[in-house]
Amino acid sequence: MLKRLRITATLVSAVLMSAAAAGAVSAQETVRVGNLKLAHFAGVSYMKEIAPSCGINIDLKLFPKGPDVMQAILAGELDVGATASEAAISGRGNGAPIYIVGGFASGGARLLATPDSGIKSVPDMKGKRVGVTRGSIQEVLLAAELGKNGMSAKDITIVYLGYPDLNQALLQKQVDAIMQTEPQSAQAIARGFGVEVLKPYDTPIGSPIRTLVMSEKFYKEHPETAKKLMDCFVKAQKTFMNDPKAAEKFVTQDVFKGQLTGEEFQEALANSPYSLDMSADHIQKTTDVMAKYGVGKMSAPAKAEDWVKLDLLNAAKSANGVK
């Protein structure tokens, strides 16, 4: 009888421990994250794969472009979003309660032309049809390149299209040139319907850094969960930075479902490497360029030092041995 009681007690204890563990998993807070389907944004998507080990769950939603992510944050549908800097800057410049809390990739832009367009430099685009995605960092870079060469949008015909549609327009020669993102520009080059004119990193912006944005509400009201999210972010980025093959497998198979080859991914990665860099100075320079050329209408451009909050990023980098 005593032996049976001991066995019963052991079973009850095991059941209670199992229930407690299940309760702990279910109690993990879910963070709503918005992202774009782009090669250099993939580290943000990869967070969902490792989130449980960071003590959180991630509800990942994909959007066509950065301004759409910003709108979802403003609507209260997201806690965190991945965007190019211009979407965040425009949002904050129009009063959006957001913070830039990290950076995850640099570069990611190219000016491409059709092989027979005769376009070898920016001045060659005068009078030509040039495609770009409205509200994107590529639009900011296009304006900056035109300005650097003594030109403006009036000197070209701008055609606004989404990233995938830009490639189609170039392929069908509906436009003469495009300012494109990655991996679409790498695909255009690899498939022969686009040639690189330049990488637009010679303006005051330099190589643009993609931003991780967090709502002020989430940052202030959920500090412990925000800390876990940033730890997960750093771990995901570190994985891709240290293991390009793991990044290639995830991007080509999980994100693009075989529609992107390994060679195209590597070409894209060379122009948009994963990183954990961000600074208020970079955001301020980008803000100044946007204000100068009137890209991304802002009621009052915000000072970067007031809303670039890198305390969580720096703590997570230190905890994960990242300099």
Sine and cosine of phi, psi and omega as CSV:
sin_phi,cos_phi,sin_psi,cos_psi,sin_omega,cos_omega
0.00,0.00,-0.69,0.72,0.01,-1.00
-0.88,0.48,-0.63,0.77,0.01,-1.00
-0.89,0.45,-0.65,0.76,0.01,-1.00
-0.90,0.43,-0.63,0.77,0.00,-1.00
-0.90,0.44,-0.64,0.77,0.01,-1.00
-0.90,0.43,-0.67,0.74,0.01,-1.00
-0.90,0.44,-0.68,0.73,0.01,-1.00
-0.89,0.47,-0.68,0.73,0.00,-1.00
-0.89,0.46,-0.64,0.77,0.01,-1.00
-0.90,0.44,-0.69,0.72,0.01,-1.00
-0.90,0.44,-0.68,0.74,0.01,-1.00
-0.89,0.47,-0.68,0.73,0.01,-1.00
-0.88,0.48,-0.68,0.74,0.00,-1.00
-0.89,0.45,-0.67,0.74,0.01,-1.00
-0.89,0.46,-0.69,0.72,-0.01,-1.00
-0.90,0.43,-0.65,0.76,0.02,-1.00
-0.91,0.42,-0.64,0.77,0.03,-1.00
-0.90,0.43,-0.68,0.73,0.01,-1.00
-0.90,0.43,-0.63,0.77,0.01,-1.00
-0.90,0.44,-0.66,0.75,0.02,-1.00
-0.90,0.44,-0.69,0.73,0.02,-1.00
-0.89,0.46,-0.62,0.78,0.02,-1.00
-0.90,0.43,-0.61,0.80,0.01,-1.00
-0.91,0.43,-0.66,0.75,0.02,-1.00
-0.91,0.43,-0.71,0.70,-0.04,-1.00
-0.93,0.36,-0.40,0.92,-0.02,-1.00
-0.99,0.17,-0.18,0.98,0.02,-1.00
-0.87,0.49,0.76,-0.65,-0.04,-1.00
-0.95,0.30,0.62,-0.78,0.03,-1.00
-1.00,-0.07,0.78,-0.63,0.04,-1.00
-0.96,-0.27,0.79,-0.62,-0.02,-1.00
-1.00,0.00,0.90,-0.44,-0.11,-0.99
-0.87,-0.50,0.75,-0.67,0.06,-1.00
-0.97,-0.26,0.62,-0.79,-0.05,-1.00
-0.54,-0.84,0.16,-0.99,0.07,-1.00
-0.93,-0.37,0.46,-0.89,0.02,-1.00
-1.00,0.04,0.97,0.25,0.00,-1.00
-0.71,-0.71,0.47,-0.88,-0.10,-0.99
-0.86,0.51,-0.70,0.71,-0.08,-1.00
-0.99,0.17,-0.07,1.00,0.08,-1.00
-1.00,-0.09,-0.03,1.00,-0.18,-0.98
-0.92,0.40,-0.46,0.89,0.03,-1.00
-0.88,0.48,-0.55,0.84,0.04,-1.00
-0.92,0.39,-0.65,0.76,0.06,-1.00
-0.91,0.41,-0.58,0.81,-0.02,-1.00
-0.90,0.44,-0.37,0.93,0.05,-1.00
-0.82,0.57,-0.59,0.81,-0.02,-1.00
-0.87,0.49,-0.56,0.83,-0.03,-1.00
-0.93,0.37,-0.54,0.84,-0.08,-1.00
-0.95,-0.33,0.01,1.00,-0.09,-1.00
-0.82,0.57,-0.69,0.72,-0.01,-1.00
-0.84,0.54,-0.56,0.83,0.02,-1.00
-0.95,0.31,-0.27,0.96,0.05,-1.00
-1.00,-0.08,-0.02,1.00,0.03,-1.00
1.00,0.06,0.31,0.95,0.04,-1.00
-0.65,-0.76,0.20,-0.98,0.19,-0.98
-0.90,-0.43,0.48,-0.88,0.01,-1.00
-0.83,-0.56,0.82,-0.58,0.13,-0.99
-0.99,-0.12,0.98,-0.21,-0.12,-0.99
-1.00,-0.08,0.75,-0.66,0.06,-1.00
-0.80,-0.60,0.69,-0.73,-0.01,-1.00
-0.97,-0.24,0.61,-0.79,-0.05,-1.00
-0.77,-0.64,0.38,-0.93,-0.02,-1.00
-0.93,0.36,-0.59,0.80,-0.05,-1.00
-0.43,-0.90,0.27,-0.96,-0.09,-1.00
-0.82,0.57,-0.71,0.70,0.02,-1.00
-0.84,0.54,-0.49,0.87,0.06,-1.00
-0.93,0.38,-0.60,0.80,0.07,-1.00
-0.89,0.46,-0.70,0.72,0.00,-1.00
-0.88,0.48,-0.67,0.74,0.01,-1.00
-0.88,0.47,-0.61,0.79,0.02,-1.00
-0.93,0.37,-0.59,0.81,0.07,-1.00
-0.91,0.42,-0.70,0.71,-0.01,-1.00
-0.90,0.43,-0.52,0.86,0.01,-1.00
-0.99,0.17,-0.03,1.00,0.00,-1.00
0.98,0.18,0.27,0.96,-0.04,-1.00
-1.00,-0.03,-0.25,0.97,-0.01,-1.00
-0.73,-0.68,0.48,-0.88,0.12,-0.99
-0.99,-0.11,-0.57,0.82,-0.09,-1.00
-0.65,-0.76,0.54,-0.84,0.03,-1.00
-0.55,-0.83,0.50,-0.86,0.07,-1.00
-0.97,-0.24,0.81,-0.58,-0.01,-1.00
-0.59,-0.81,0.24,-0.97,0.27,-0.96
-0.96,0.26,0.31,-0.95,-0.17,-0.99
-0.89,0.46,-0.53,0.85,-0.11,-0.99
-0.90,0.44,-0.56,0.83,0.00,-1.00
-0.92,0.40,-0.68,0.74,0.03,-1.00
-0.92,0.40,-0.68,0.73,-0.03,-1.00
-0.90,0.44,-0.69,0.72,0.04,-1.00
-0.88,0.47,-0.69,0.73,0.00,-1.00
-0.87,0.49,-0.77,0.64,-0.01,-1.00
-0.91,0.41,-0.58,0.81,0.02,-1.00
-0.92,0.39,-0.25,0.97,0.07,-1.00
-0.93,-0.36,0.34,0.94,0.14,-0.99
1.00,-0.03,0.14,0.99,-0.02,-1.00
-0.92,0.40,0.74,-0.67,0.00,-1.00
-0.99,0.16,0.97,0.23,-0.06,-1.00
-0.72,-0.69,0.35,-0.94,0.12,-0.99
-0.80,-0.60,0.59,-0.81,0.25,-0.97
-1.00,0.09,0.84,-0.54,-0.07,-1.00
-0.91,-0.42,-0.07,1.00,0.00,-1.00
-0.09,-1.00,0.15,-0.99,0.09,-1.00
-0.74,-0.67,0.48,-0.88,-0.12,-0.99
-0.66,-0.75,-0.06,1.00,0.05,-1.00
-0.22,-0.98,0.48,-0.88,0.04,-1.00
-0.85,-0.53,0.29,-0.96,0.00,-1.00
0.98,0.21,-0.77,-0.64,0.08,-1.00
0.97,0.25,0.55,0.84,0.05,-1.00
-0.51,-0.86,0.56,-0.83,0.11,-0.99
-0.50,-0.87,0.58,-0.81,0.18,-0.98
-1.00,-0.05,0.88,-0.48,-0.01,-1.00
-0.90,-0.43,0.43,-0.90,0.07,-1.00
-0.68,-0.73,0.33,-0.94,0.11,-0.99
-0.93,0.37,0.50,-0.87,-0.06,-1.00
-0.85,0.53,-0.48,0.88,-0.05,-1.00
-0.96,-0.29,0.32,0.95,-0.05,-1.00
-0.98,0.22,-0.39,0.92,-0.08,-1.00
0.99,0.16,0.09,1.00,-0.03,-1.00
-1.00,0.05,0.91,-0.41,0.02,-1.00
-0.90,-0.43,-0.24,0.97,-0.02,-1.00
-0.44,-0.90,0.14,-0.99,-0.01,-1.00
-0.86,0.50,-0.71,0.70,0.01,-1.00
-0.85,0.52,-0.44,0.90,0.01,-1.00
-0.92,0.39,-0.23,0.97,-0.03,-1.00
-0.99,0.15,-0.13,0.99,-0.04,-1.00
-0.83,0.55,0.81,-0.58,-0.02,-1.00
0.99,0.14,0.02,1.00,-0.04,-1.00
-0.99,-0.11,0.26,-0.96,0.08,-1.00
-1.00,-0.04,0.84,-0.55,-0.08,-1.00
-0.82,-0.57,0.82,-0.58,-0.02,-1.00
-1.00,-0.07,0.56,-0.83,0.06,-1.00
-0.34,-0.94,0.39,-0.92,0.04,-1.00
-1.00,0.03,0.83,-0.56,-0.04,-1.00
-0.88,0.47,0.69,-0.72,0.06,-1.00
0.98,0.22,0.20,0.98,-0.03,-1.00
-0.99,-0.16,0.25,-0.97,0.08,-1.00
-0.90,0.44,-0.47,0.88,0.05,-1.00
-0.90,0.44,-0.56,0.83,0.06,-1.00
-0.92,0.39,-0.63,0.78,0.04,-1.00
-0.90,0.45,-0.70,0.71,-0.01,-1.00
-0.92,0.40,-0.59,0.81,0.05,-1.00
-0.89,0.46,-0.72,0.69,0.01,-1.00
-0.88,0.48,-0.65,0.76,-0.02,-1.00
-0.92,0.39,-0.64,0.77,0.02,-1.00
-0.93,0.38,-0.64,0.77,0.05,-1.00
-0.88,0.47,-0.73,0.69,-0.01,-1.00
-0.88,0.47,-0.63,0.78,0.01,-1.00
-0.88,0.47,-0.51,0.86,-0.04,-1.00
-0.99,-0.17,0.35,0.94,0.06,-1.00
0.94,0.35,0.41,0.91,-0.02,-1.00
-0.86,-0.50,0.11,-0.99,0.09,-1.00
-0.59,-0.81,0.03,-1.00,0.01,-1.00
-0.87,0.49,-0.37,0.93,0.01,-1.00
-0.94,0.34,-0.31,0.95,-0.03,-1.00
-1.00,0.09,-0.14,0.99,0.03,-1.00
-0.74,-0.68,0.18,-0.98,0.14,-0.99
-0.97,-0.26,0.93,-0.37,-0.03,-1.00
-1.00,0.07,0.74,-0.67,0.06,-1.00
-0.90,-0.44,0.89,-0.46,-0.04,-1.00
-1.00,0.00,0.85,-0.53,0.01,-1.00
-0.58,-0.81,0.36,-0.93,0.10,-0.99
-0.94,0.33,0.26,-0.97,-0.06,-1.00
-0.82,0.58,-0.78,0.62,0.01,-1.00
-0.90,0.44,-0.58,0.81,-0.03,-1.00
-0.94,0.34,-0.45,0.89,0.05,-1.00
-0.88,0.48,-0.69,0.73,0.02,-1.00
-0.89,0.45,-0.66,0.75,0.02,-1.00
-0.89,0.45,-0.65,0.76,0.00,-1.00
-0.91,0.42,-0.62,0.79,0.04,-1.00
-0.93,0.36,-0.68,0.74,0.02,-1.00
-0.86,0.51,-0.68,0.74,-0.04,-1.00
-1.00,0.03,0.07,1.00,0.04,-1.00
0.86,0.51,0.56,0.83,0.12,-0.99
-0.98,0.19,-0.31,0.95,0.12,-0.99
-0.75,-0.67,0.34,-0.94,0.00,-1.00
-1.00,-0.03,-0.47,0.88,-0.03,-1.00
-0.46,-0.89,0.32,-0.95,0.06,-1.00
-0.61,-0.79,0.54,-0.84,0.20,-0.98
-0.98,-0.20,0.95,-0.32,-0.26,-0.97
-0.86,-0.50,0.32,-0.95,0.03,-1.00
-0.99,-0.10,-0.14,-0.99,0.09,-1.00
-0.92,-0.39,0.57,-0.82,0.18,0.98
-1.00,-0.05,0.13,0.99,-0.08,-1.00
-0.87,0.49,-0.60,0.80,0.01,-1.00
-0.93,0.36,-0.61,0.80,0.06,-1.00
-0.89,0.45,-0.61,0.79,0.03,-1.00
-0.91,0.41,-0.67,0.74,-0.01,-1.00
-0.88,0.47,-0.65,0.76,0.01,-1.00
-0.93,0.36,-0.73,0.69,-0.04,-1.00
-0.89,0.45,-0.54,0.84,-0.08,-1.00
-1.00,-0.09,0.05,1.00,0.22,-0.98
1.00,0.08,0.04,1.00,-0.01,-1.00
-0.98,-0.20,0.06,1.00,0.07,-1.00
-0.66,-0.75,0.60,-0.80,0.09,-1.00
-0.83,-0.56,0.59,-0.81,-0.03,-1.00
-0.97,0.24,0.78,-0.62,0.12,-0.99
-1.00,-0.03,-0.74,0.67,0.07,-1.00
-0.20,-0.98,0.32,-0.95,0.22,-0.97
-0.99,-0.13,0.86,-0.51,-0.20,-0.98
-0.99,0.13,0.87,0.49,-0.08,-1.00
-0.93,-0.38,0.29,0.96,-0.06,-1.00
-0.96,-0.29,0.45,0.89,0.08,-1.00
-0.95,-0.31,0.06,-1.00,0.02,-1.00
-0.84,0.54,-0.39,0.92,0.03,-1.00
-0.93,0.36,-0.56,0.83,-0.11,-0.99
0.96,0.28,-0.57,-0.82,0.05,-1.00
-0.99,0.10,0.90,-0.44,-0.10,-0.99
-0.91,0.42,0.62,-0.78,0.00,-1.00
-0.96,-0.29,0.76,-0.65,0.05,-1.00
-0.98,0.22,0.55,-0.83,-0.19,-0.98
-0.91,-0.42,0.59,-0.81,0.20,-0.98
-0.98,-0.18,0.86,-0.52,-0.10,-0.99
-0.92,-0.39,0.63,-0.77,0.00,-1.00
-0.78,-0.63,0.64,-0.77,0.06,-1.00
-0.93,0.37,0.56,-0.83,0.04,-1.00
-0.86,0.51,-0.61,0.79,-0.02,-1.00
-0.87,0.50,-0.73,0.68,-0.01,-1.00
-0.92,0.39,-0.68,0.73,-0.01,-1.00
-0.86,0.51,-0.68,0.73,-0.10,-1.00
-1.00,0.08,-0.61,0.80,-0.12,-0.99
-1.00,-0.07,-0.25,0.97,-0.01,-1.00
-0.74,-0.67,0.86,0.51,-0.10,-0.99
-0.88,0.48,-0.62,0.78,-0.02,-1.00
-0.94,0.35,-0.66,0.75,0.03,-1.00
-0.93,0.36,-0.62,0.79,0.05,-1.00
-0.88,0.48,-0.63,0.78,0.03,-1.00
-0.90,0.44,-0.68,0.73,0.03,-1.00
-0.91,0.42,-0.64,0.77,0.02,-1.00
-0.88,0.48,-0.70,0.72,-0.02,-1.00
-0.93,0.36,-0.55,0.84,0.09,-1.00
-0.89,0.45,-0.66,0.75,0.03,-1.00
-0.91,0.41,-0.65,0.76,0.03,-1.00
-0.86,0.51,-0.74,0.67,-0.01,-1.00
-0.91,0.42,-0.66,0.75,0.01,-1.00
-0.89,0.45,-0.66,0.75,0.00,-1.00
-0.91,0.42,-0.73,0.68,0.01,-1.00
-0.90,0.44,-0.67,0.75,0.00,-1.00
-0.87,0.49,-0.63,0.77,0.03,-1.00
-0.86,0.51,-0.74,0.67,-0.04,-1.00
-0.95,0.31,-0.56,0.83,0.02,-1.00
-0.92,0.39,-0.61,0.79,-0.07,-1.00
-1.00,0.03,-0.35,0.94,-0.09,-1.00
-0.71,-0.71,0.98,0.18,-0.02,-1.00
-0.83,0.55,-0.51,0.86,0.01,-1.00
-0.93,0.36,-0.60,0.80,0.07,-1.00
-0.91,0.42,-0.64,0.77,0.04,-1.00
-0.90,0.44,-0.70,0.72,0.00,-1.00
-0.87,0.49,-0.71,0.71,-0.01,-1.00
-0.89,0.46,-0.70,0.71,-0.03,-1.00
-0.91,0.41,-0.70,0.72,-0.06,-1.00
-0.94,0.35,-0.74,0.67,-0.07,-1.00
-0.95,0.31,-0.60,0.80,-0.09,-1.00
-1.00,-0.08,-0.71,0.70,-0.10,-1.00
-1.00,0.04,-0.66,0.75,-0.06,-1.00
-1.00,0.09,-0.77,0.64,-0.08,-1.00
-0.98,-0.19,0.02,1.00,0.14,-0.99
0.78,0.63,0.68,0.73,0.05,-1.00
0.99,0.10,0.00,1.00,-0.01,-1.00
-0.99,0.10,-0.06,1.00,0.02,-1.00
-0.80,-0.60,0.79,-0.61,-0.01,-1.00
-0.99,0.13,0.29,-0.96,0.04,-1.00
-0.87,0.49,-0.63,0.78,0.01,-1.00
-0.91,0.41,-0.65,0.76,0.03,-1.00
-0.92,0.40,-0.62,0.79,0.04,-1.00
-0.89,0.46,-0.71,0.70,-0.02,-1.00
-0.90,0.45,-0.62,0.78,0.05,-1.00
-0.91,0.42,-0.65,0.76,0.04,-1.00
-0.91,0.42,-0.68,0.73,-0.04,-1.00
-0.89,0.45,-0.57,0.82,0.02,-1.00
-0.89,0.45,-0.41,0.91,0.00,-1.00
-0.97,-0.24,0.01,1.00,-0.01,-1.00
-0.44,-0.90,0.88,0.47,-0.08,-1.00
-0.90,0.43,0.57,-0.82,0.10,-1.00
-0.92,0.39,0.58,-0.82,-0.01,-1.00
-0.42,-0.91,0.00,-1.00,0.13,-0.99
-0.74,-0.67,0.54,0.84,-0.05,-1.00
-1.00,-0.04,0.58,-0.81,0.14,-0.99
-0.20,-0.98,0.56,-0.83,0.08,-1.00
-0.48,-0.88,0.47,-0.89,0.07,-1.00
-0.91,0.41,-0.53,0.84,0.00,-1.00
-0.88,0.48,-0.69,0.72,0.02,-1.00
-0.89,0.46,-0.68,0.74,0.00,-1.00
-0.91,0.40,-0.61,0.80,0.02,-1.00
-0.91,0.41,-0.68,0.73,0.02,-1.00
-0.89,0.45,-0.64,0.76,0.03,-1.00
-0.91,0.41,-0.65,0.76,0.05,-1.00
-0.86,0.51,-0.70,0.72,-0.03,-1.00
-0.89,0.45,-0.66,0.75,0.02,-1.00
-0.91,0.41,-0.68,0.73,0.01,-1.00
-0.87,0.49,-0.68,0.73,0.00,-1.00
-0.92,0.40,-0.62,0.78,-0.03,-1.00
-0.89,0.46,-0.66,0.75,-0.09,-1.00
-0.97,-0.22,0.06,1.00,0.07,-1.00
0.93,0.37,0.50,0.87,0.05,-1.00
-1.00,-0.10,0.79,-0.62,-0.05,-1.00
0.96,0.27,0.99,0.12,-0.09,-1.00
-0.86,0.51,0.79,-0.61,-0.01,-1.00
-0.80,-0.60,0.72,-0.70,0.04,-1.00
-0.93,0.36,-0.57,0.82,0.04,-1.00
-0.38,-0.93,0.98,-0.21,-0.01,-1.00
-0.80,0.60,0.76,-0.65,-0.07,-1.00
-1.00,0.07,0.54,-0.84,0.10,-1.00
-0.96,0.28,0.81,-0.59,-0.10,-1.00
-0.84,0.54,-0.60,0.80,-0.05,-1.00
-0.90,0.44,-0.29,0.96,-0.02,-1.00
-1.00,0.09,-0.29,0.96,-0.11,-0.99
-0.64,-0.77,0.08,1.00,0.15,-0.99
-1.00,-0.05,0.95,-0.30,-0.10,-0.99
-0.92,-0.40,0.97,-0.23,-0.11,-0.99
-0.95,-0.31,0.25,0.97,-0.01,-1.00
-0.90,0.44,-0.69,0.72,-0.01,-1.00
-0.93,0.38,-0.64,0.77,0.03,-1.00
-0.89,0.45,-0.73,0.68,-0.04,-1.00
-0.90,0.43,-0.61,0.79,0.03,-1.00
-0.91,0.40,-0.67,0.74,-0.01,-1.00
-0.93,0.37,-0.62,0.78,0.05,-1.00
-0.89,0.45,-0.68,0.74,0.02,-1.00
-0.89,0.45,-0.67,0.74,-0.01,-1.00
-0.91,0.41,-0.45,0.89,-0.05,-1.00
-0.96,-0.26,0.24,0.97,0.08,-1.00
0.93,0.38,0.52,0.85,0.02,-1.00
-0.96,-0.29,0.80,-0.60,0.00,-1.00
-1.00,0.08,0.00,0.00,0.00,0.00
